[in-house]
Amino acid sequence: MLLLFSKCKKDKMRKLPFDKPWIEETAKKWPTPFHVYDAKAIRENARRLKKAFAWNKGFREYFAVKATPNPHLMKLLKEFDFGSDCSSMAELILAEKVGNVGEAIMFTSNDTPAEEFKKAWELGAIINLDDITHWDFLLKAVGGTDGSSGAPAPLPKELESHVLCCRYNPGPLKGGNAIIGKPEEAKYGFTREQLFDCYAKMKKAGVRRFGLHTMVASNELDPEYIIDTAKMLFSLAWEIHEKIGIDFEFVNIGGGIGIPYKPDQKAMSLERVGEGIRDAYAELVEAKGMKPIRLYMECGRCITGPYGYLVAKVRHIKNTYRLYAGLDACMSNLMRPALYGAYHEIVVPGKENSAERKVYDVTGSLCENNDKFAIQRELPVLEPGDYVVICDAGAHGHAMGFQYNGKLRSAELILEEDGSVREIRRAETLADYFATLSFPGSEFADIATTL
Ligand SMILES: Cc1ncc(COP(=O)(O)O)c(C=O)c1O
């Protein structure tokens, strides 16, 4: 059925930092699908974030590496002194490679293996414990024992200089965020009682530098939720200070600032969050006579999400019980729609203003029926060869890619401020896919080399 495009929808249409001729030119060198990040917009947003929190001396954003684990992007963010929030060995290594070491790393992990604690410790990272048992586990890991003797772990050197932090899970004391769910159902963090216990233990052991962390939101668009989270941590920092006698150097309110994936959603005002937390700081920290506390964040999504695009091409149009536009991209390139039913805006460059529209399921080529970028979406009339741009793919996009069904992950590019394009990750090849079959004694060891 042919539909007509309304003026109201046209006004809300997403503006891209590139056009169809740019895609045609770029695709000659980097065939679709590819991810492209808009460097200018990422920098502008980073400046805005820093400005909103400039009132807090020592404010720092630790970019959640898991959102877009590309060292080129991490390096770009380092221009703004963004640290790295790491949760795995690979992420620690990426941070180290871009020169984010020491307290430029916030190691917020869970179910953590000993070797990762050890690596984080050696890098001098801020270590954010996820559970009360992890304190002893950490001591064993960095003290070099496996704990099998049952003897208390030896205290590692430099305990006094290291910054230790605990992740608070408020449980029923904080209402659920719509996306991350109820805190009491989340596997992360300490209960209130455990938190007091652990800080007391750490103090007794000789730790002198402390932080306090929580992460209770995901893709939250209400600034008040983030402000309330900061209030909760400021109050808790005061209570722990009063009871245990420690001064917190920082509180980390985690990530979770959302982005407007849907056309009718509004971006969270970073300025409002900054002001709201400043007022809370005046009331709950300064007025109580607490020592200055640095505010830390570990956002991922709002740092790169809106500034990354998945560019793909229509491969087939199929007309059965529904109309399908099959792309050369699939959920290996962006699995949020399949995983969460997430909405991503789709733009068809060159046809943005086309009055004639049809309703499509926009699919990939994976043998899974949920491999769909959009379901029953009204779009300009599509033909094989049309380019489509899937918006807001800059965080948890390429990063979540996988190889099921022999599908390969695409290249990542940066659109520089001067208009040039830089490759920041090449596309995977079949040789990459087969590489793990190549090991001594494997019957198929040469599979990657005989392609
Ligand atoms: C511990 C932690 N910190 C930060 C983030 C980043 O969250 P977001 O990308 O929503 O800002 C996540 C995301 O899963 C996380 O688990």
The ligand as an ORCA input file, in Angstrom:
! r2SCAN-3c Opt
* xyz 0 1
  C      29.147     -0.669     35.186
  C      28.720      0.099     33.989
  N      29.125      1.362     33.875
  C      28.761      2.107     32.802
  C      27.981      1.587     31.800
  C      27.619      2.459     30.660
  O      26.258      2.675     30.572
  P      25.646      3.593     29.457
  O      26.260      3.172     28.163
  O      24.197      3.302     29.518
  O      25.977      4.985     29.817
  C      27.512      0.280     31.883
  C      26.673     -0.287     30.828
  O      26.275     -1.403     30.776
  C      27.915     -0.499     33.008
  O      27.525     -1.768     33.134
*
